[in-house]
Amino acid sequence: MKVKSLVVGPIQACCYVISFENNEALVIDPGGDGDVIVDYLKKNKLKPKYLVNTHGHIDHIGANHEIKKAFPDIQICIHQADADMLTSSDRNLSTELGFEFSSPEHDRLLEENDVLAVGKRKFNVLHVPGHTRGGICLLSEPSSKKELPVIFTGDTLFAMGIGRSDFPGGSHEQLISGIKNKILTLPEETVVYSGHGPATTVGVEKAGNPWLK
């Protein structure tokens, strides 16, 4: 499994392209710069199966159009509680940035414990509201002893930080509870790929994240 991080859009969000030996790929949070993401996919001859938005804010859905146009068979996936954010400029916060943005609608609604199979790995959906009502993380267990478990946390958990909870639909209490009960309970070596900033691990965040004390 290869994880490529592309920092995209004006808010510098992390878009992840996860690919496998059979060229199947998973795209997580294409928040902007769709041409850059599409170019990477095409140059590497990847076949993206799913496009997952960990939540519905503009900086995580901004390139949905370009990717869906380039790869019509890709399935746009989002939690059911955030699905209307794809097409509502007020709810996806693009209006606050001075423009109106609408993504294509979802192809698949996600819920807790759903599984997305890509390549040789399965990605389990964890519903962790708090940043938004439908915020999710994607957890993938290793397929061999040489690999580490990984989790893609969107704007739920960052390296030494957590997501904002003051947007509509946010809840600080839900956010902290979800992080502690669903993320910090994972093996400490689990690699955490966040929606903004560098990667970290569960162990590092459990030991030092000041928001989780």
Residue frames as qw, qx, qy, qz and C-alpha x, y, z in Angstrom:
[[0.000, 0.887, 0.462, 0.000, 0.00, 0.00, 0.00],
 [0.417, 0.132, 0.011, 0.899, 1.31, 3.42, -0.98],
 [0.094, -0.849, -0.455, 0.252, 0.03, 6.61, 0.63],
 [0.382, 0.299, 0.173, 0.857, 0.58, 9.82, -1.33],
 [0.128, -0.742, -0.437, 0.492, -0.18, 13.09, 0.42],
 [0.295, 0.450, 0.328, 0.776, -1.05, 16.08, -1.76],
 [0.119, -0.513, -0.407, 0.747, -1.47, 19.45, -0.02],
 [0.152, 0.433, 0.625, 0.631, -4.24, 21.17, -1.93],
 [0.146, -0.815, -0.506, -0.242, -6.47, 24.22, -2.01],
 [0.068, 0.742, -0.148, 0.651, -6.18, 27.64, -0.38],
 [0.633, -0.653, 0.216, -0.354, -6.56, 26.19, 3.13],
 [0.215, 0.551, -0.800, 0.101, -3.78, 23.66, 2.52],
 [0.858, -0.172, 0.300, -0.380, -5.76, 20.49, 3.19],
 [0.194, -0.377, 0.888, 0.178, -4.21, 17.06, 2.87],
 [0.852, 0.263, -0.110, -0.440, -5.65, 14.95, 0.08],
 [0.444, -0.394, 0.803, 0.054, -4.55, 11.32, 0.25],
 [0.773, 0.353, -0.370, -0.375, -4.28, 8.92, -2.66],
 [0.582, -0.359, 0.722, -0.108, -3.88, 5.34, -1.44],
 [0.706, 0.466, -0.387, -0.367, -2.85, 2.91, -4.14],
 [0.801, -0.247, 0.542, -0.063, -2.03, -0.77, -4.51],
 [0.327, -0.310, 0.760, 0.469, -0.10, -3.11, -6.80],
 [0.370, 0.445, 0.788, 0.210, -3.21, -3.79, -8.88],
 [0.133, 0.199, 0.231, 0.943, -3.46, 0.00, -9.49],
 [0.306, -0.736, -0.570, -0.198, -6.72, 0.32, -7.57],
 [0.251, 0.187, -0.299, 0.901, -6.83, 3.53, -5.60],
 [0.267, -0.758, -0.579, 0.138, -8.77, 5.36, -2.92],
 [0.208, 0.454, -0.020, 0.866, -8.93, 9.17, -2.87],
 [0.381, -0.639, -0.581, 0.331, -9.59, 10.85, 0.46],
 [0.161, -0.838, -0.228, 0.469, -10.56, 14.52, 0.86],
 [0.488, 0.286, 0.344, 0.749, -9.78, 16.13, -2.53],
 [0.127, -0.749, -0.410, 0.505, -10.18, 19.67, -1.24],
 [0.241, 0.892, -0.078, -0.375, -8.89, 21.58, -4.25],
 [0.023, 0.635, -0.676, -0.374, -6.38, 21.64, -7.09],
 [0.875, 0.189, 0.370, -0.249, -8.29, 18.95, -8.93],
 [0.668, 0.679, -0.302, -0.050, -5.90, 19.12, -11.88],
 [0.008, -0.627, 0.749, -0.213, -3.01, 18.15, -9.61],
 [0.635, -0.131, 0.689, -0.325, -4.89, 15.17, -8.19],
 [0.848, 0.452, 0.167, -0.219, -6.14, 13.97, -11.58],
 [0.452, 0.744, -0.493, 0.008, -2.66, 14.36, -13.06],
 [0.250, -0.483, 0.808, -0.227, -1.16, 12.22, -10.29],
 [0.767, 0.104, 0.556, -0.303, -3.79, 9.53, -10.81],
 [0.785, 0.602, 0.000, -0.147, -3.33, 9.43, -14.58],
 [0.258, 0.752, -0.604, 0.052, 0.47, 9.59, -14.56],
 [0.259, -0.359, 0.864, -0.240, 0.56, 6.61, -12.23],
 [0.465, 0.001, -0.751, -0.469, -2.11, 4.76, -14.24],
 [0.115, 0.058, 0.819, -0.559, -4.28, 4.40, -11.16],
 [0.336, -0.386, -0.692, -0.509, -7.90, 3.26, -11.15],
 [0.151, -0.141, 0.517, -0.830, -9.65, 5.17, -8.37],
 [0.256, -0.341, -0.896, -0.125, -12.52, 3.14, -6.94],
 [0.301, -0.782, -0.531, 0.123, -13.77, 5.43, -4.17],
 [0.161, 0.482, -0.137, 0.850, -13.62, 9.13, -3.38],
 [0.487, -0.578, -0.617, 0.219, -14.22, 9.56, 0.34],
 [0.036, -0.656, 0.108, -0.746, -15.03, 12.90, 1.92],
 [0.374, -0.136, -0.763, 0.509, -14.35, 12.59, 5.66],
 [0.048, 0.636, 0.537, -0.552, -16.79, 15.48, 6.11],
 [0.410, 0.700, 0.535, 0.236, -18.56, 18.07, 4.01],
 [0.147, -0.842, 0.016, 0.519, -16.54, 21.28, 4.38],
 [0.561, 0.813, -0.077, -0.138, -15.37, 23.01, 1.20],
 [0.037, 0.764, -0.642, -0.049, -11.67, 22.38, 1.85],
 [0.435, -0.203, 0.877, -0.027, -12.33, 18.63, 1.76],
 [0.602, 0.464, 0.647, -0.059, -14.76, 18.41, -1.19],
 [0.162, 0.776, -0.099, -0.602, -13.52, 21.18, -3.49],
 [0.135, 0.451, -0.724, -0.504, -12.14, 18.92, -6.24],
 [0.576, 0.179, 0.767, -0.219, -14.97, 16.38, -6.31],
 [0.608, 0.688, 0.090, -0.386, -16.17, 17.76, -9.66],
 [0.301, 0.716, -0.581, -0.244, -12.86, 17.39, -11.46],
 [0.210, -0.290, 0.933, -0.041, -12.21, 13.89, -10.19],
 [0.597, 0.344, 0.656, -0.308, -15.72, 12.67, -10.97],
 [0.560, 0.733, -0.096, -0.373, -15.44, 14.15, -14.47],
 [0.201, 0.630, -0.735, -0.150, -12.08, 12.47, -15.11],
 [0.108, 0.079, -0.988, 0.077, -13.14, 9.15, -13.58],
 [0.549, -0.219, -0.203, -0.781, -16.94, 8.80, -13.98],
 [0.760, -0.191, -0.609, -0.120, -17.05, 5.36, -12.34],
 [0.262, 0.145, -0.647, 0.701, -15.56, 6.57, -9.06],
 [0.423, -0.654, -0.612, -0.135, -18.00, 6.49, -6.14],
 [0.023, -0.517, 0.278, -0.809, -18.30, 9.65, -4.06],
 [0.612, -0.399, -0.674, 0.108, -18.78, 8.51, -0.46],
 [0.043, -0.410, 0.331, -0.849, -19.76, 10.57, 2.58],
 [0.029, -0.238, -0.858, 0.454, -21.54, 9.95, 5.87],
 [0.032, -0.628, -0.709, -0.317, -25.27, 10.36, 5.63],
 [0.264, -0.797, -0.377, 0.391, -25.30, 13.19, 8.21],
 [0.201, -0.587, 0.232, 0.750, -23.04, 15.35, 5.99],
 [0.479, 0.312, 0.705, 0.421, -24.50, 14.37, 2.61],
 [0.209, 0.887, 0.405, 0.071, -26.45, 17.59, 2.08],
 [0.309, -0.786, 0.187, 0.502, -23.27, 19.62, 2.63],
 [0.544, 0.037, 0.596, 0.590, -22.08, 18.47, -0.79],
 [0.194, 0.538, 0.565, 0.594, -24.71, 20.61, -2.53],
 [0.240, -0.915, -0.325, -0.016, -25.31, 23.37, 0.04],
 [0.457, 0.544, -0.200, 0.675, -22.89, 26.30, -0.16],
 [0.398, -0.728, 0.175, -0.530, -24.08, 27.52, 3.23],
 [0.900, -0.407, 0.129, -0.092, -23.48, 24.21, 4.97],
 [0.895, 0.132, -0.013, 0.426, -20.16, 23.43, 3.24],
 [0.405, -0.742, -0.037, 0.532, -18.94, 26.92, 4.23],
 [0.512, 0.241, 0.379, 0.732, -18.01, 28.04, 0.73],
 [0.015, -0.876, -0.350, -0.331, -20.38, 31.02, 1.13],
 [0.510, -0.820, -0.008, 0.260, -18.27, 32.21, 4.07],
 [0.592, -0.266, 0.376, 0.661, -15.26, 32.23, 1.75],
 [0.147, 0.576, -0.124, -0.794, -17.04, 34.48, -0.74],
 [0.375, 0.228, -0.666, -0.604, -18.31, 32.04, -3.37],
 [0.822, -0.016, 0.297, -0.486, -20.90, 29.31, -3.81],
 [0.167, 0.381, -0.889, -0.190, -19.71, 25.75, -4.35],
 [0.860, 0.000, 0.247, -0.447, -21.74, 22.63, -5.05],
 [0.178, -0.354, 0.900, 0.180, -20.25, 19.17, -5.44],
 [0.563, -0.032, -0.692, -0.451, -21.81, 16.32, -7.38],
 [0.759, -0.408, 0.144, -0.487, -24.12, 14.34, -5.12],
 [0.413, -0.423, 0.800, -0.100, -22.99, 11.23, -3.31],
 [0.611, 0.180, -0.682, -0.359, -22.94, 7.79, -4.90],
 [0.677, -0.220, -0.690, 0.132, -22.78, 6.00, -1.57],
 [0.410, -0.748, 0.151, -0.500, -23.76, 6.96, 1.96],
 [0.504, 0.221, -0.745, 0.376, -21.51, 5.73, 4.74],
 [0.669, -0.638, -0.035, -0.379, -22.36, 4.64, 8.26],
 [0.386, -0.616, 0.654, -0.208, -20.46, 3.33, 11.28],
 [0.650, -0.182, 0.738, 0.003, -18.82, -0.06, 10.59],
 [0.763, 0.626, 0.025, -0.159, -19.19, 0.15, 6.81],
 [0.648, -0.364, 0.507, 0.436, -16.21, -1.34, 4.96],
 [0.540, 0.780, -0.186, -0.256, -14.58, -0.15, 1.75],
 [0.840, -0.160, 0.423, 0.300, -12.37, -2.77, 0.08],
 [0.427, 0.868, -0.227, -0.110, -9.57, -1.44, -2.11],
 [0.353, 0.590, -0.718, 0.109, -6.62, -3.46, -3.32],
 [0.601, -0.052, -0.778, 0.176, -5.65, -5.89, -0.57],
 [0.112, -0.033, -0.586, 0.802, -6.92, -3.72, 2.26],
 [0.220, -0.690, -0.657, -0.208, -10.21, -3.01, 3.93],
 [0.081, 0.241, -0.219, 0.942, -11.03, 0.45, 5.26],
 [0.264, -0.544, -0.780, 0.159, -13.44, 0.52, 8.17],
 [0.072, -0.632, -0.163, -0.754, -15.65, 3.55, 8.70],
 [0.348, -0.379, -0.620, 0.592, -15.64, 5.10, 12.18],
 [0.073, -0.800, -0.346, -0.486, -18.29, 7.76, 12.76],
 [0.487, -0.320, -0.366, 0.726, -16.68, 10.43, 14.95],
 [0.044, 0.847, 0.347, 0.401, -18.92, 13.51, 15.04],
 [0.494, -0.655, -0.189, 0.540, -17.88, 16.75, 16.68],
 [0.213, -0.251, 0.329, 0.885, -16.22, 18.71, 13.89],
 [0.475, 0.002, -0.359, -0.804, -19.35, 18.07, 11.83],
 [0.787, -0.104, 0.328, -0.512, -22.33, 15.82, 12.47],
 [0.961, 0.255, 0.040, -0.099, -21.14, 13.30, 9.89],
 [0.092, 0.782, -0.617, 0.000, -17.40, 13.37, 10.42],
 [0.999, -0.035, 0.010, -0.032, -15.74, 10.02, 9.82],
 [0.186, -0.680, 0.689, 0.168, -12.34, 8.38, 10.07],
 [0.893, 0.299, -0.282, -0.182, -11.11, 5.50, 7.92],
 [0.513, -0.583, 0.627, -0.065, -9.19, 2.76, 9.72],
 [0.821, 0.392, -0.388, -0.145, -7.17, 0.14, 7.84],
 [0.783, -0.477, 0.398, 0.023, -5.63, -2.85, 9.55],
 [0.022, 0.618, -0.708, -0.341, -2.36, -4.22, 8.12],
 [0.911, 0.243, -0.139, -0.303, -2.51, -7.06, 5.64],
 [0.838, 0.188, -0.406, 0.312, 0.93, -8.36, 6.69],
 [0.676, -0.599, -0.195, 0.382, 3.29, -8.15, 9.65],
 [0.524, 0.062, 0.123, 0.841, 5.48, -5.73, 7.70],
 [0.036, -0.566, -0.307, -0.764, 2.74, -3.08, 7.61],
 [0.043, -0.129, -0.577, 0.805, 1.33, -0.79, 10.28],
 [0.081, 0.712, 0.696, -0.042, -2.31, 0.01, 10.93],
 [0.155, 0.079, 0.122, 0.977, -3.29, 3.42, 9.59],
 [0.061, 0.718, 0.654, -0.228, -6.16, 5.79, 10.22],
 [0.174, 0.336, 0.274, 0.884, -7.23, 8.80, 8.17],
 [0.177, -0.497, -0.658, 0.538, -8.83, 11.25, 10.57],
 [0.107, 0.769, 0.419, 0.472, -9.90, 14.20, 8.44],
 [0.009, 0.600, -0.210, 0.771, -10.41, 17.20, 10.72],
 [0.774, -0.549, -0.283, -0.141, -11.11, 15.11, 13.80],
 [0.728, -0.598, 0.140, 0.303, -7.54, 14.71, 15.08],
 [0.481, 0.812, -0.261, 0.202, -4.32, 16.49, 14.11],
 [0.697, 0.086, -0.418, 0.576, -0.72, 16.21, 15.26],
 [0.285, -0.199, -0.464, 0.815, -0.94, 17.87, 18.68],
 [0.282, 0.083, 0.024, -0.956, -4.36, 19.28, 17.88],
 [0.300, 0.403, 0.857, -0.118, -8.01, 18.55, 17.30],
 [0.119, 0.469, 0.566, 0.668, -10.62, 19.82, 14.87],
 [0.181, -0.107, 0.171, -0.963, -12.67, 22.94, 15.49],
 [0.055, -0.413, -0.905, 0.084, -16.07, 22.36, 17.02],
 [0.079, 0.502, 0.309, -0.804, -17.51, 25.88, 16.66],
 [0.209, 0.054, -0.588, -0.779, -18.93, 25.38, 13.16],
 [0.726, -0.037, 0.035, -0.686, -22.61, 24.52, 12.68],
 [0.937, 0.031, -0.301, -0.177, -23.17, 20.92, 13.75],
 [0.463, 0.417, -0.647, 0.439, -20.03, 20.85, 15.88],
 [0.736, -0.633, -0.065, -0.231, -19.73, 19.60, 19.45],
 [0.101, 0.683, -0.663, 0.290, -16.57, 19.74, 21.54],
 [0.635, -0.300, 0.613, -0.363, -17.86, 17.07, 23.91],
 [0.929, 0.293, 0.171, -0.149, -18.68, 14.66, 21.07],
 [0.554, 0.720, -0.400, 0.119, -15.33, 15.31, 19.43],
 [0.119, -0.604, 0.716, -0.331, -13.26, 14.59, 22.54],
 [0.769, -0.112, 0.530, -0.340, -15.35, 11.56, 23.44],
 [0.884, 0.454, 0.004, -0.115, -15.03, 10.11, 19.93],
 [0.387, 0.716, -0.550, 0.188, -11.27, 10.64, 19.79],
 [0.303, -0.495, 0.726, -0.370, -10.72, 9.04, 23.19],
 [0.760, -0.001, 0.553, -0.342, -13.05, 6.09, 22.64],
 [0.861, 0.462, 0.199, -0.074, -12.44, 5.28, 18.98],
 [0.555, 0.745, -0.305, 0.211, -8.92, 6.52, 18.14],
 [0.103, -0.699, 0.618, -0.346, -6.82, 6.52, 21.30],
 [0.825, -0.207, 0.464, -0.248, -7.92, 2.93, 21.98],
 [0.854, 0.493, -0.164, -0.005, -6.12, 1.78, 18.82],
 [0.866, -0.145, -0.023, 0.479, -2.59, 0.30, 18.94],
 [0.250, -0.840, 0.057, 0.477, -0.07, 3.04, 19.71],
 [0.404, -0.239, 0.576, 0.669, 1.88, 2.35, 16.52],
 [0.408, 0.678, 0.603, 0.099, -1.17, 3.23, 14.39],
 [0.292, -0.012, 0.224, 0.930, -0.17, 5.93, 11.89],
 [0.156, 0.754, 0.510, -0.384, -2.52, 8.93, 11.89],
 [0.284, 0.201, 0.423, 0.837, -2.96, 10.82, 8.62],
 [0.038, 0.608, 0.482, -0.629, -4.77, 14.07, 9.35],
 [0.399, 0.786, 0.455, 0.122, -6.74, 16.48, 7.21],
 [0.190, 0.935, -0.166, 0.248, -4.15, 19.21, 7.74],
 [0.294, -0.787, 0.525, -0.137, -0.50, 19.05, 8.76],
 [0.248, 0.461, -0.851, -0.031, 1.96, 16.19, 9.27],
 [0.802, -0.173, -0.546, -0.168, 1.31, 12.56, 10.08],
 [0.282, -0.549, 0.604, -0.504, 1.59, 11.35, 13.65],
 [0.435, -0.046, -0.899, -0.011, 0.81, 8.20, 15.65],
 [0.616, -0.616, -0.383, -0.308, -1.79, 7.24, 18.21],
 [0.743, -0.334, -0.345, 0.467, 0.95, 6.78, 20.82],
 [0.332, 0.145, -0.061, 0.930, 2.39, 10.24, 20.28],
 [0.289, -0.495, -0.236, -0.785, -1.03, 11.89, 20.53],
 [0.724, -0.528, -0.439, -0.069, -2.05, 9.88, 23.57],
 [0.680, -0.261, -0.292, 0.620, 1.14, 10.93, 25.35],
 [0.352, -0.199, -0.044, 0.913, 1.38, 14.58, 24.38],
 [0.015, -0.527, -0.485, -0.698, -1.69, 16.09, 22.72],
 [0.025, 0.013, -0.482, 0.876, -2.68, 18.90, 25.14],
 [0.531, -0.114, -0.176, -0.821, -6.34, 18.79, 24.07],
 [0.784, -0.107, -0.560, -0.245, -6.68, 15.18, 25.19],
 [0.223, 0.222, -0.737, 0.598, -5.38, 15.45, 28.73]]
